[in-house]
């Protein structure tokens, strides 16, 4: 009987130190044997955001412990591992280097294959941990650092259909939360505040809503929130602004996703219209509900990873590692950390005020 591949995944791209072990199941959905995530929220809370040097130091302190915990939880020994998959980018280079160097040392000492993983590919493949997801599919990746629509044609084959020309959606959520006095990380609390507010009270802008295809922009929205936040007098005002912000985001994503559906249909010859929403912001229930309704109306099957797989985690890195292991797509130990690493490396860079549509 052929041995089922067992992959150790390691993630340290920002402020989560994570390790996970995944096993090939013989079926289309693998066995997730362990998934350990250590958050640094308390370390960075007083600074109102992630401090790279402190994050890297915390990774150094914890990574050995977290990997051992993942092994312990999985019931496997280090000698059972068939390959080491590690996030090589994109992310904070001082943080990436910790996980990358640890993974390389482990691969070298065990004489096992080393697999460098694009963090964004991890998010793109995250539903595969729990769902029999087939290629091709349309992906909306919404996280703290990235917002883009991608046609996922196959493993390693991506075509970007749209992206943010300025801020990522997760960043817009976090900045709005900060303006409302919500402590870091505030993004997830916007939805809770919004439930208590009047979503129609403040009229907020929807930048490039009627142009630019399915490209997005959130800088103007963020500026409008900043101006209004200076006029707020009480808690209810904050709830109302949060509700208006949440509603505006839902409307932007609804319209831009509809355009992305049309773009995807033009290149998807197999006609299996699947829509995946992944990344930290995909945990927002209102956004999920809104996009699920749109998918139903447009004859797309919507797939969302479970909430524990939306934020940064090593299970998705191990999943991407398993996919690459099966195709013998290994990397040399000299593989560098990549602070910037696009999934579609042929896509035109779209950032800054000079962008024209």
N, C-alpha and C positions, 0 to 999 in steps of 0.2 A: 504493500500500500504506500502510495506516494505521501511523503511528509507534507503537512500543511504549513505554509510559510508563516512565520511569526515575526512581526516587525515592531521595533521600538521606535517611537516617535518622540522628538524633543523640540520644544518651542520656547524661545526667549527673545522674541522680536521687539517687545516693548516692556510692559510692567507685569506680565504673568510668567512665572516659571512653571513649565508644565511638562509632563511626561505621560505617555500612554503606550499600551501594548495591544496590538490587534492581531488576530489570527485568521488566516484563510479558512473558510468554513466548508468549502466544497459546493456551497450554494452561491447565489448572486449577492447575498448580504453577508459580510464577514462577522466574526465574533469580536466584540470590543471587550477585552479581558480586564482592562483597567484604564482609568482616565483621571489623572491627578493634576489639579490646577492650584497653584499658590498665588494668591493675589497680593499686590503691594499697595492696596488702597490706603491703608493707615500711614504708610511711609510718605506718600505724596500728598495726602489730604491737606496738610497745612500750607503747602506751596500752591495749591489750586491747579495742579497739573503734574505731569510726569517729569521728574528731574533725571536726565539720562545717567549721570554718574551714580546717583543713589540707586537707580534701577539696576545698573550693571553690578554694583556691589552686592545687592540683595540676591541677584542671580547666582553670583559666585558662592555666596553663603549657603544657598538652598539647593542648588542643582543636584548635587550628589544625593542628598536626602530625598528629593522628589523622585529621582530615577529609581532609587532603592524601594521607595513606597509603591511605585508603579509595578515593579517586579513582584513585590510582596503581595499586593492586591490581586495580581494576575495568577499567582500560583506557579509562575515560571521562574526558571533560573537564568542567569546571564548566558549560560552555555546553550540555552534553548533558542536564543535569538538568532534569526537568519540574516538580518540587516538592520542598520541604524539609519533612520531618516531624520534629518534635522533641518529646521528653518534656516535658510541661508540669506533670505531677504524677502521683500523689502522690510525696512524697519530701522531702528536706531542702531548704528554700527557697533557701539560699545556693548549693547545688549545682545545683538546677534552673535558677536564674537564669542561670548561666553558659552552659549549652547553649541555653537559650531565647533569650537575647539574641544569641548567636552565630548561631543559626538565623534569627532575625528579620532581622538585618543582612544575611545572605546572601540571603534571599528578597527583601528590598527592593532590594539592589544588582543582583540578577539579573532583577528584575521577574517572579518566579515565585511561584506559590501557596505560602502558608504553612499548615501543618497541625499543630495542637496535638494531641498524642497522650496518652491516659491510659496510663501505664506498665502498669497491670493489663490493659488491653485488649491491649497488646503481648504479654503472657504468654498471654492467652486465645487469641490468633490465631497464636501462634508455630508450632504444628504445620502451619499452612497453607504454610509455607515449603518443607516437604518432603512434604506429604500433601494429597491432594484431600479436604479436610475440609468436610463439608456441615453447614449449620444445619438444625435445632437440635441442640445437644449439651449434655451435663452436664459442667461443669468443676469440678475440684478444684484450686484455686490454693493452693499451699503454698510460702511464701517466708519470708524473714527478717522481713518486716513484715506479712504477710497470710496468713490461713488461712480459706478460705471455699468453700462449694459454691454454684455459680451455674448456672442454666439460661441458656445462651447461645441466645437465640431468633433473633437476626440481628445484623448489625453495629450496635452501639450500643444493642441491646435486651437487657437482662439482668434476671433475677429471682434475687435471693439466696434460697437455700433454707436455708442454715446458715452460721454464722461462729463464730470464737473469741470468747468473752466476755471474754477477758483477753489472754494472751500468744499471739503467733504461733508456729507450730510451729518455724520456723527459729530464732527467738529461744530457744526451749526447748532446741534442739540446741546452739546456741552457748553458752548459760549452763551446760549440763551439761558441755560440753567444757572450759570455763574451770575448773569445779570439779574436773575430773580433771587439771588442769595442762596441758591442750593449748593451745598458743598460738593467738591469733587469726589467721585465722578457723578456729575449731576444729570447727564443725558437721560438715563432710565427713569428719573423722577418726573420729567416733563409730562409724561403720559398720566401720571398720578395727579399732578396739579391740574392738568387739563380736564379731568373728570369733574372737577369742582368749579369750573369756570364757564363763562359765556363765550362760545367759540365765534360768535358773530360781532363781538364788541369792537375789536380792532381790525381795520382793513390793512392787510399787509401785502407788500409787493410779491409778484411771482416773476422774477427775472427770466428773460428769454423764453417765456412760456409759449409764445407764438412764433418762435424762430429757432434755428439751430438744430432742427431735427430732434433727436432724443438726447442731445447734450443738455446739461443742467448748470445752473448758477445759484449759489446761496449767499454770496457776499452782500448783495443789496438787501436781502431779507434780514440778514444779521445786523446790518447798519440801522434798518428801520426799527428792529427790536431794541437796539441800543438807545435810540432816541426816545422811544416810548417808555423804556424802563426808567428814565430820569424823571418822568411825570407821575409815577405810581405812588399812591399814598397809603395803601393798606394791603392786607393779604389777599382780599378778593380781587383787587386790581391785578395782582400777580397770577392768580388762578385764571383770570380772563385772558391775560396776555399769553399764558401757556396754552390755553385752549385755542386761541386764535392762531398761534404758531403751529400747533399740531394739525389744525384744520388746513392751513395753507400748505404744509408739507404733503398732506394726503392728496390735495388737489393737484399739486405739481407732479407728484409721482403718478397719479392716475393718468394725467394727460400725456406725460412723457413715456410712460410704459405702453400706452396705447399705440404711440408712434413706433416704439421699439418692437412691438408685436408685428406691425406691418413690415418693418425692415427685416425682421427675422424670417417672416414668411417668404420673402423674396429669395432668400438663400437656402432655405430649408426644403430640400427636394423630397425628403421622406414624409413630410407632412405630419410627423408625430409632434404636435405642438406642446412642448413641456416648458414650463416657466419656473425657474428656481430663484428664490430670494434668500441670500445668505449674507453673513457678516453680523456684527454686533447690533446694528439698528434693526435687523430682521426680527429681533426679539420683541419689538414694539407691536403690541396686539392690535391696535387700531390700524397701523400700516398693513399688517397681515390681513385683517378683515377686508380692508379697502381693496387690496390687490387681488384677494381671492374672488371678490365679487366681479371685478373687472375681468379676471381670467375666465370665469364662468360665462360671462357675456360674450367673450371673444373666442370661445372654444379652445382655451388653453388649459392644460392641467397644471395647477399651481402646487409646488412642493416647497416646503419650508423645513429646514433642519429643526430638531427639537431645541428648546431654548438653551440647554446646556452645551449645545454645539454651535451656537451663534457667536459668542464671544471668542477671544483667542483661547485655543486649547491645543493639546498635542494629539488628540484622537484624529483630527483632520490631517495632521502632518503624517501620522502613521498610515492613514488611509491612502494618501497620495503616494507614500512610500511603497505600500503594498502594490498599488497599480503599476508603479514603475519597476518594482522588483520582478513582477510577473513577465515584464517585457525586457528584463535584464538591462534596464536603463540606469547604470551606476555612474558615479562620479569619482574623480581622483581626489585624494586627500588635500591636494593643493587648491581645491575649489575655494574662491574668495567669498567673503560676506558682501552682499549687494544691498546697500541702503535704498537704492532705486532699482526696481526690477518689474517691468511691465509684463503682463501676460501676453499681450499682442505687441511684440517689439517692433512691428512695422507701422503701428498707428502713429499718426502725427501728434506731436506734443501740443496740447491745448491748455495753456495756463496764462493768466495775466490780462490786463486791461486792453492789450492790443489785439486780442482775439476778435475776429470779425466773421459774421455769418452772412 
